[in-house]
Amino acid sequence: MERRSPARRVRRALLPRPQSPRTARLVRLDSESRALRELRDALLRTPREIPCKYFYDDAGSALFEQITRLPEYFPTRTERALLEARASAIVESAGGRKLTDVVELGSGAASKTVSLLDAALAAGGRPRYVAIDISAHALRRTQEILEAARPEIPVEQVLADYTGDLQLPAKPAGGRRLVLFLGGTIGNDEDEQAIKLLSRVREHMEPDDLLLLGANLITDPAAIHLAYNDAAGVTAAFNRNLLLNVNSFARSNFDPEKFDHYAPYIVEKRRIEMWLVAREAIEVRLGRLAGTLKLARGEGIRTEISRRFSREEALRLIDAAGFTPERWIESPDARFGLALGLARASLRGL
């Protein structure tokens, strides 16, 4: 039986009290005019799209935490097990006790990062953890988790959209920085945009700093499909909740209940595509985006791509962005890989 209004129910239950996280520091978000233009352009292109960053309001971040605990969703637990098994070797490569900064892009709740921080402490270091996320909810959860689990680790939070201009706190003189981009998030972009993003990250790193990139690997299509089409409907609620976040920002009037969640694994493209498909003919007032959007029954809006990579493809990405591949670490079931790259002084390009 189909779940009715899951996004609204979850959103009401999970929205926090109207206060800012005390430790979050707003560095820079896209200007409203730029963000509105980006969103309007995405909705008017073919295929119609909404940037996947709109998944991550408070309710969406809480829903994603639920997704990572679902039996169907193997990527998070596979990556976590891999990090736990190889944390000491990763930290040793990053300088051991000389590691002074662990920076995580899209930190979420930082639950996978604790093993790396433990390894750094065991090596005699005490690195600062810098969490960067677009979601204040995720940053609050990061603070809660690390205060409880590792109170000796200093935490600095950056509330920002790392897909735009990125600013990081200065690294201590003589220290080494390890930047984490985990969760397979690199698969949300095509190669050109992925390389541009990683290249911007490299600009905040010195030679001999390291990048740790997590990549979903090509595996059983049926298992991948199930990971994005769970029986409990949590991923469907997560997908529909994006429209409520768009409404909040753009003052539009999307009705999530008029859309079906559709997330096929496209074998020839080796990727999941998440869509919201209109159940009936719809006319949406776009509010601050100006005008209306007309959708025919069965017409969709793409909300995410999630690509799968081979080892060679993942290493090629970091090499093109200015990192020399140092190590490849792969899960025993070959479903997830970690690429460790050393920052170079110059780009080689594609």
C-alpha positions in Angstrom: 0.0 0.0 0.0 1.3 3.4 -0.9 2.3 5.7 2.0 0.4 8.9 2.0 2.0 12.3 2.7 5.2 10.8 4.1 7.3 13.9 3.4 4.9 16.3 5.2 4.6 14.0 8.3 8.3 13.5 8.6 9.0 17.2 8.0 6.7 18.3 10.7 8.2 15.8 13.2 11.8 16.6 12.5 12.0 20.4 11.9 14.1 21.9 14.7 13.3 24.9 16.8 14.1 28.1 15.1 17.6 28.7 16.2 21.0 28.5 14.6 23.6 25.9 15.7 25.9 27.7 18.1 29.1 26.3 16.5 28.1 26.7 12.9 29.8 29.5 10.9 28.2 30.8 7.8 31.1 31.3 5.3 29.3 32.0 2.1 26.2 30.7 0.4 25.3 31.5 -3.2 23.5 34.8 -3.5 19.7 34.4 -3.7 19.6 35.8 -7.2 22.2 33.3 -8.4 20.5 30.4 -6.7 17.1 31.4 -8.1 18.5 31.7 -11.6 20.2 28.3 -11.3 17.0 26.7 -10.1 14.9 28.3 -12.8 17.3 27.3 -15.6 17.4 23.7 -14.3 13.6 23.5 -14.4 13.4 24.8 -17.9 16.1 22.7 -19.5 15.6 19.3 -21.1 15.4 17.1 -19.1 13.9 19.2 -16.4 16.0 19.0 -13.2 16.2 20.3 -9.7 19.7 20.4 -8.2 20.2 17.6 -5.7 21.4 20.0 -3.0 17.7 20.8 -2.4 17.4 17.4 -0.8 19.2 18.6 2.3 17.0 20.8 4.4 16.5 19.7 8.0 13.8 17.1 7.2 15.7 15.8 4.1 18.9 15.4 6.1 17.0 13.4 8.8 15.4 11.3 6.1 18.8 10.6 4.6 20.1 9.4 7.9 17.2 6.9 8.0 18.1 5.8 4.4 21.7 5.0 5.5 20.3 2.5 8.0 17.9 0.7 5.7 18.7 -3.0 4.9 18.5 -2.2 1.1 21.0 0.7 1.3 24.4 -1.0 1.3 26.7 1.9 0.2 27.0 3.5 3.7 27.7 0.3 5.7 30.1 -0.9 3.0 32.1 2.3 3.1 32.0 2.5 6.9 33.4 -1.1 7.2 36.1 -0.2 4.7 37.1 2.9 6.6 37.2 1.1 9.9 39.4 -1.7 8.4 41.9 0.7 6.7 41.8 3.8 8.9 45.3 3.3 10.4 46.8 3.0 6.9 45.0 6.0 5.6 46.1 8.2 8.5 49.6 7.0 8.2 49.6 8.0 4.6 48.3 11.4 5.6 51.1 12.1 8.0 50.2 10.2 11.2 50.8 12.5 14.1 51.6 15.4 11.7 48.0 15.3 10.5 46.5 18.5 11.8 43.3 18.9 9.8 40.6 16.5 8.7 38.2 18.4 6.4 35.0 16.7 5.3 32.9 17.9 2.4 29.2 17.1 2.9 29.9 15.8 6.4 26.3 14.6 7.0 26.3 13.3 10.6 30.0 12.4 10.4 29.3 8.8 11.7 31.8 7.3 9.2 34.6 9.6 10.1 35.1 8.6 13.7 37.3 5.6 12.8 39.7 8.0 11.0 39.8 10.4 14.0 40.4 7.4 16.3 43.4 6.3 14.1 44.8 9.8 14.2 44.6 9.9 18.0 46.2 6.4 18.2 49.1 7.8 16.1 49.7 10.5 18.6 47.9 13.3 16.8 45.0 15.5 17.7 43.6 16.9 14.4 41.0 19.5 14.1 37.8 18.2 12.4 36.3 20.7 9.9 32.7 19.7 8.9 31.3 21.4 5.8 27.6 20.9 5.0 24.7 22.8 3.5 22.4 21.5 6.2 22.3 23.0 9.7 20.7 19.8 10.9 23.6 17.7 9.7 26.1 20.0 11.4 24.2 19.8 14.7 24.2 16.0 14.5 28.0 16.1 13.7 28.6 18.2 16.8 26.4 15.9 19.0 28.1 12.7 17.7 31.7 14.0 18.1 31.1 15.7 21.5 29.8 12.3 22.8 32.2 10.0 21.1 35.5 12.0 20.9 35.3 15.2 23.0 39.1 15.7 22.7 38.7 16.4 19.0 38.2 20.1 18.2 35.4 20.7 15.8 34.8 23.6 13.5 31.6 23.8 11.4 31.2 25.5 8.1 27.6 26.0 6.9 28.1 26.3 3.1 27.3 25.0 -0.3 30.7 23.4 -1.3 29.6 23.2 -4.9 30.1 27.0 -5.1 32.9 29.1 -3.9 34.6 27.4 -1.0 36.4 28.9 1.9 38.2 26.9 4.5 39.9 27.9 7.8 43.7 28.3 7.6 45.7 25.2 8.2 48.2 25.3 11.1 51.7 26.0 9.8 53.7 22.8 9.2 50.7 20.6 9.4 49.1 18.2 6.9 45.5 18.3 5.7 43.3 15.3 4.8 40.2 16.2 2.8 37.3 13.7 2.8 34.8 13.5 0.0 32.9 10.3 0.9 29.6 8.6 0.3 29.9 8.3 -3.4 28.8 11.9 -3.7 31.3 12.4 -6.6 28.8 10.4 -8.7 26.2 13.2 -8.6 28.1 15.0 -11.3 29.3 14.2 -14.8 33.1 14.1 -15.3 33.5 17.8 -16.3 31.7 19.1 -13.2 33.3 16.5 -10.9 36.8 17.5 -12.0 36.0 21.2 -11.6 34.7 20.6 -8.0 37.8 18.5 -7.1 40.0 21.2 -8.6 38.5 23.9 -6.5 39.1 21.7 -3.4 42.8 21.3 -4.5 43.2 25.1 -4.4 42.8 24.9 -0.6 45.4 22.2 -0.2 49.2 22.4 -0.3 51.5 19.8 -2.0 51.6 16.7 0.2 48.1 17.2 1.5 45.8 14.3 0.7 42.3 13.7 -0.7 40.3 10.7 0.2 37.5 10.1 -2.4 34.7 7.5 -1.9 33.2 6.0 -5.1 30.4 3.6 -5.7 31.6 0.9 -7.9 29.8 -1.0 -10.8 28.1 -4.0 -9.2 24.8 -6.0 -9.4 22.1 -3.8 -11.0 19.4 -5.4 -8.9 21.1 -4.5 -5.7 21.7 -1.0 -6.8 18.0 -0.6 -7.8 16.8 -1.8 -4.4 19.1 0.6 -2.6 17.1 3.5 -4.1 13.6 1.8 -4.0 13.3 0.6 -0.4 10.2 -1.2 0.7 9.5 1.3 3.5 9.3 4.2 1.1 11.9 6.3 2.9 13.8 7.2 -0.3 10.5 8.1 -1.9 9.7 10.5 1.0 13.3 11.9 0.7 12.8 12.5 -3.0 9.4 14.2 -2.6 10.6 16.3 0.4 12.9 18.1 -2.1 9.8 19.9 -3.5 8.9 21.3 -0.1 12.4 22.7 0.2 12.1 24.3 -3.2 8.7 25.7 -2.2 10.2 27.2 1.0 13.0 28.9 -1.0 11.2 29.9 -4.2 7.7 30.4 -2.8 6.4 28.0 -5.4 3.5 25.6 -4.9 4.7 22.1 -5.9 2.5 19.5 -4.3 4.6 16.4 -3.5 1.6 14.2 -3.4 1.1 14.7 -7.1 4.4 13.1 -7.9 5.6 9.5 -8.0 9.2 8.5 -7.0 10.9 6.8 -9.9 14.6 5.7 -9.6 15.7 3.2 -12.2 19.3 1.9 -12.6 20.2 2.6 -16.2 22.6 -0.2 -17.1 24.1 1.4 -20.2 24.9 4.6 -18.3 25.9 2.8 -15.2 23.9 5.1 -12.9 20.8 5.6 -10.9 18.6 8.4 -12.0 16.1 9.7 -9.5 13.0 11.4 -10.8 9.7 12.8 -9.6 7.0 11.9 -12.2 3.7 13.8 -12.4 0.7 11.6 -11.7 -1.6 14.0 -13.6 -1.4 17.1 -15.6 0.0 19.8 -13.3 0.4 23.6 -13.4 2.9 24.9 -10.8 3.2 28.5 -9.8 6.9 29.2 -9.6 6.8 32.1 -7.2 10.1 33.9 -7.1 11.2 32.0 -10.2 8.5 33.8 -12.1 5.9 32.2 -14.3 4.4 28.8 -14.2 5.5 25.3 -15.0 3.2 22.9 -16.9 3.8 19.2 -16.7 1.8 16.6 -18.6 0.8 13.3 -16.9 3.9 11.1 -16.8 6.4 14.0 -17.3 9.3 13.9 -14.9 11.8 16.2 -13.1 15.2 14.6 -12.6 16.4 15.2 -9.0 19.7 13.2 -8.9 22.1 11.1 -10.8 24.3 8.6 -8.9 27.0 7.2 -11.1 29.0 4.0 -10.6 32.7 3.8 -11.4 35.5 1.5 -12.2 38.8 1.8 -10.4 40.4 3.3 -13.4 37.6 5.9 -13.8 37.8 7.0 -10.2 41.6 7.4 -10.3 41.4 9.3 -13.6 39.1 11.8 -12.0 41.4 12.7 -9.1 44.4 12.7 -11.4 42.7 15.2 -13.7 41.9 17.4 -10.8 45.5 17.8 -9.6 46.0 14.8 -7.3 48.5 12.0 -7.9 46.8 8.7 -7.1 48.6 7.1 -4.1 46.5 4.2 -3.1 43.3 2.4 -4.0 41.3 0.6 -1.4 38.4 -1.6 -2.3 35.8 -3.4 -0.3 35.9 -7.3 -0.4 32.6 -7.4 -2.3 33.9 -4.9 -4.9 31.0 -2.5 -4.3 32.8 0.5 -3.0 36.3 2.0 -3.4 38.4 4.7 -1.7 41.0 6.6 -3.8 43.8 8.4 -1.9 45.4 11.2 -3.9 48.3 13.5 -3.1 47.9 17.1 -4.0 50.2 18.3 -6.8 51.5 21.8 -7.4 50.0 21.8 -11.0 47.2 20.3 -13.0 47.7 17.8 -15.8 44.1 18.1 -17.1 42.2 15.5 -19.0 
